[in-house]
Amino acid sequence: MTSPVGHVTRQVLGGALLRGARQDLRAVAKGWRWGRRSLVPRSAEPFQPPRTSEPFPTAWARSPVASVAREGIQKLGLAPLLRSQVAPIVHGLDVLDRFGGPVIFVANHTSHLDTPLILCSLPDRWRRTTAVAAAADYFFDTWWRATSSAMVFNTFPIERRTGSLSSTPGDLLDDGWSVVVFPEGTRSPDGWTRTFRHGAAFLAVRHKVPVVPIGIRGSFAAMPRGRGTRGTVAQQATAPVEAPTASTEDEDGDLPF
């Protein structure tokens, strides 16, 4: 004859075993590949070379037709829109009078206003022959953003994470185009200048072109991330830095901006 205590014990143990079995069945059912082939171990998978993405073509944006269209967009659309939101004050453009060929414009970067501020503040002759280095993972991640950026700002893509160039700024310099580079690689999160990378210096040494530093003040306050306000933005082109004559270039050329 079974005692009441033994009967209760068997019920408790049986219930625990049943709950455990149900949980195991649910786990197996959740992870089972129903109607599909089983997973192949990684060691048995065939080798797949890493995918490489082709750089977005931007040569069309520097064609005569695109240049004329961009001139109209910048002077009739971009410049009035910019001046309706901020009041740019520009100093030091006279330093450009000593140059007849291309230069590398190097500027601090705190806002999306920086590129239109620079382009709309340059004299017409310089603006028409200036291209802007832009992050491939941000401005060239979709076709519509890449196309509009290249059309309006004459941008070309660079890889800021790996340091490899998606496009060839050196070829642009050799063809007579000036280049705008933000050596911090990204916008400053707090308005303070971050550490400069070496891409601009590398280009200046390899292609023997001068560097024109640009200091931008007020763009972070005028348009921090996520919002924009009216304000005054001051820009100053300081004394240019001539390219060194001695070569200190890196052979592979993969230097981040």
MOJOUR-V746915 format. One record per residue. N is the residue number from 0. PHI is phi in degrees with one decimal (999 if undefined). PSI is psi as a letter, one per 30 degrees, with the letter a starting at -180 (* if undefined). BURIAL is 1 if it has 24 or more other ideal C-beta (glycine too) atoms within 12 Angstrom, else 0. Layout:
N,PHI,PSI,BURIAL + N,PHI,PSI,BURIAL
This chain:
0,999,k,0 + 1,-81.8,k,0 + 2,-76.2,l,0 + 3,-58.0,e,0 + 4,-65.0,e,0 + 5,-64.7,e,0 + 6,-64.0,e,0 + 7,-63.5,e,0 + 8,-61.6,e,0 + 9,-64.3,e,0 + 10,-65.6,e,0 + 11,-64.6,e,0 + 12,-64.3,e,0 + 13,-63.9,e,0 + 14,-65.4,e,0 + 15,-64.8,e,0 + 16,-64.6,e,0 + 17,-66.4,e,0 + 18,-64.3,e,0 + 19,-63.8,e,0 + 20,-65.4,e,0 + 21,-64.1,e,0 + 22,-63.8,e,0 + 23,-64.1,e,0 + 24,-64.1,e,0 + 25,-62.4,e,0 + 26,-63.5,e,0 + 27,-66.1,e,0 + 28,-65.1,e,0 + 29,-68.7,e,0 + 30,-93.1,f,0 + 31,-76.1,k,0 + 32,-87.2,i,0 + 33,-63.7,k,0 + 34,71.8,g,0 + 35,-123.5,l,0 + 36,-69.5,l,0 + 37,-69.1,l,0 + 38,-66.4,k,0 + 39,-89.3,k,0 + 40,-57.5,k,0 + 41,-57.3,e,0 + 42,-68.6,f,0 + 43,-100.1,f,0 + 44,-75.7,k,0 + 45,-67.4,l,0 + 46,-68.6,k,0 + 47,-119.8,j,0 + 48,-63.1,k,0 + 49,-61.6,k,0 + 50,-73.7,k,0 + 51,-119.1,k,0 + 52,-89.6,k,0 + 53,-76.1,k,0 + 54,-64.3,k,0 + 55,-66.7,k,1 + 56,-70.6,k,0 + 57,-127.7,g,1 + 58,-61.6,e,0 + 59,-61.4,f,0 + 60,-71.5,f,1 + 61,-108.2,g,1 + 62,-73.4,l,0 + 63,-57.5,e,0 + 64,-65.6,e,0 + 65,-65.6,e,0 + 66,-64.8,e,1 + 67,-65.7,e,0 + 68,-64.1,e,0 + 69,-66.3,e,1 + 70,-59.3,e,1 + 71,-67.6,e,0 + 72,-63.8,e,1 + 73,-71.9,e,1 + 74,-81.1,e,0 + 75,-96.5,f,0 + 76,-117.6,e,0 + 77,-67.8,e,1 + 78,-62.8,e,1 + 79,-62.2,e,0 + 80,-63.9,e,0 + 81,-63.3,e,1 + 82,-74.3,f,0 + 83,-77.5,f,0 + 84,-107.6,e,1 + 85,-134.9,l,1 + 86,-119.0,i,0 + 87,-65.8,k,1 + 88,-121.0,k,0 + 89,-115.1,k,1 + 90,-130.7,l,0 + 91,86.1,g,0 + 92,-66.8,f,1 + 93,-65.9,f,0 + 94,-67.0,f,1 + 95,-77.5,f,1 + 96,-67.5,f,0 + 97,-85.0,f,0 + 98,-116.3,k,1 + 99,-112.5,f,0 + 100,-109.2,a,0 + 101,-72.2,l,1 + 102,-134.9,l,1 + 103,-108.6,j,1 + 104,-85.2,k,1 + 105,-115.9,k,1 + 106,-134.5,l,1 + 107,-70.7,l,1 + 108,-136.9,j,1 + 109,-129.1,f,1 + 110,-159.2,l,1 + 111,-68.8,f,1 + 112,-73.2,f,1 + 113,-60.3,e,1 + 114,-63.9,e,1 + 115,-62.8,e,1 + 116,-62.6,e,1 + 117,-65.7,e,1 + 118,-64.0,e,1 + 119,-75.3,f,1 + 120,-97.3,f,1 + 121,-74.1,k,1 + 122,-58.6,l,0 + 123,-54.4,e,0 + 124,-61.2,e,0 + 125,-77.9,e,1 + 126,-62.9,e,1 + 127,-67.9,f,1 + 128,-119.7,h,1 + 129,-121.2,k,1 + 130,-111.1,l,1 + 131,-120.6,k,1 + 132,-75.6,k,1 + 133,-129.8,k,1 + 134,-65.0,k,1 + 135,-65.5,e,1 + 136,-77.9,f,0 + 137,-112.7,e,1 + 138,-87.2,f,1 + 139,-122.3,g,1 + 140,-83.8,f,0 + 141,-130.7,l,0 + 142,-64.9,e,0 + 143,-69.8,e,0 + 144,-71.4,e,0 + 145,-64.2,e,1 + 146,-65.1,e,0 + 147,-66.6,e,0 + 148,-64.5,e,1 + 149,-66.7,e,1 + 150,-71.2,e,1 + 151,-80.2,e,1 + 152,-109.6,f,1 + 153,56.8,h,1 + 154,-85.3,l,1 + 155,-137.3,k,1 + 156,-84.5,k,1 + 157,-131.6,l,1 + 158,-92.3,j,1 + 159,-84.1,f,1 + 160,-82.2,e,0 + 161,-88.8,f,0 + 162,89.0,f,0 + 163,-76.3,k,0 + 164,-88.4,k,1 + 165,-75.4,f,1 + 166,-129.1,a,1 + 167,-121.9,i,1 + 168,-62.3,f,1 + 169,-63.2,e,1 + 170,-64.5,e,0 + 171,-64.5,e,1 + 172,-62.2,e,1 + 173,-65.2,f,0 + 174,-86.3,g,0 + 175,96.7,g,0 + 176,-90.8,k,1 + 177,-79.8,l,1 + 178,-130.1,k,1 + 179,-97.1,k,1 + 180,-127.6,k,1 + 181,-104.6,j,1 + 182,-68.4,f,1 + 183,-71.7,f,1 + 184,87.8,f,1 + 185,-161.3,l,1 + 186,-69.5,k,1 + 187,-67.8,k,1 + 188,-75.9,f,0 + 189,-129.6,g,0 + 190,91.7,f,0 + 191,-86.8,k,0 + 192,-68.6,k,0 + 193,-97.1,l,0 + 194,-63.5,k,0 + 195,-79.6,k,1 + 196,-90.2,l,1 + 197,-102.3,g,1 + 198,-61.4,e,1 + 199,-64.3,e,1 + 200,-64.2,e,1 + 201,-61.2,e,1 + 202,-63.3,e,1 + 203,-62.9,e,1 + 204,-71.2,e,1 + 205,-66.5,e,1 + 206,-103.3,g,1 + 207,54.1,h,0 + 208,-122.5,l,1 + 209,-75.6,l,1 + 210,-109.0,k,1 + 211,-110.5,j,1 + 212,-71.5,k,1 + 213,-125.6,k,1 + 214,-105.0,k,1 + 215,-112.6,k,1 + 216,-119.2,k,1 + 217,100.6,f,1 + 218,-70.0,e,1 + 219,-66.3,e,1 + 220,-69.5,e,0 + 221,-74.2,e,1 + 222,-151.1,i,1 + 223,-70.9,l,0 + 224,-61.5,k,0 + 225,94.5,f,0 + 226,-158.1,l,0 + 227,-139.4,k,0 + 228,-137.4,l,0 + 229,-75.0,k,0 + 230,-178.9,a,1 + 231,-109.3,k,0 + 232,-121.2,k,1 + 233,-106.0,k,0 + 234,-124.9,k,1 + 235,-144.5,k,1 + 236,-87.0,j,1 + 237,-88.4,a,0 + 238,-59.4,k,0 + 239,-69.5,l,1 + 240,-109.0,j,0 + 241,-70.8,k,0 + 242,-68.8,k,1 + 243,-63.2,k,0 + 244,-83.7,e,0 + 245,-77.8,k,0 + 246,-88.0,k,0 + 247,-126.0,h,0 + 248,-75.2,l,0 + 249,-90.8,k,0 + 250,-65.5,e,0 + 251,-79.5,f,0 + 252,74.9,g,0 + 253,-90.5,i,0 + 254,-114.5,k,1 + 255,-72.5,l,1 + 256,-92.4,*,1
